[in-house]
Amino acid sequence: MKKVEAIIRKSKYGAVKEALHSVGVNFFSYWDVTGIGNEKEGHVYRGVTYSTSDIQRRYVSIVVNDNFEEATVKAILNSAGTGEVGDGKIFVSDVIESYRIRTGEKGGDTLK
């Protein structure tokens, strides 16, 4: 099993969610996060632009069976990108085991 984590633009979340559903990824978690990166966002308040290095993003966490890793990553890459600095990052790591709390079942079938 693999854990796919992505930090994406908030404005791209809807497109990413649709892309993930289209490849069969129907369960994932997400959080609104703030980070510091290479992109600098400016905020306008009453006609005055304030520059800040704190950038609002959405963090998406997905655990998939090994055979879904490539489709999951491609779905995120194709739907989250704008070609601009600040599009985000994707991280993939191994998941050793998964358990379904209700039944005590373990392994890849718990992701269905």
Stockholm file with secondary structure:
# STOCKHOLM 1.0

chainA/1-112         MKKVEAIIRKSKYGAVKEALHSVGVNFFSYWDVTGIGNEKEGHVYRGVTYSTSDIQRRYVSIVVNDNFEEATVKAILNSAGTGEVGDGKIFVSDVIESYRIRTGEKGGDTLK
#=GR chainA/1-112 SS CEEEEEEEEGGGHHHHHHHHHHTTCCCCEEEEEEEEEEEEEEEEETTEEEEEEEEEEEEEEEEECGGGHHHHHHHHHHHHCCSSTTCEEEEEEECCCCBCTTTCCBSGGGGC
#=GC SS_cons         CEEEEEEEEGGGHHHHHHHHHHTTCCCCEEEEEEEEEEEEEEEEETTEEEEEEEEEEEEEEEEECGGGHHHHHHHHHHHHCCSSTTCEEEEEEECCCCBCTTTCCBSGGGGC
//
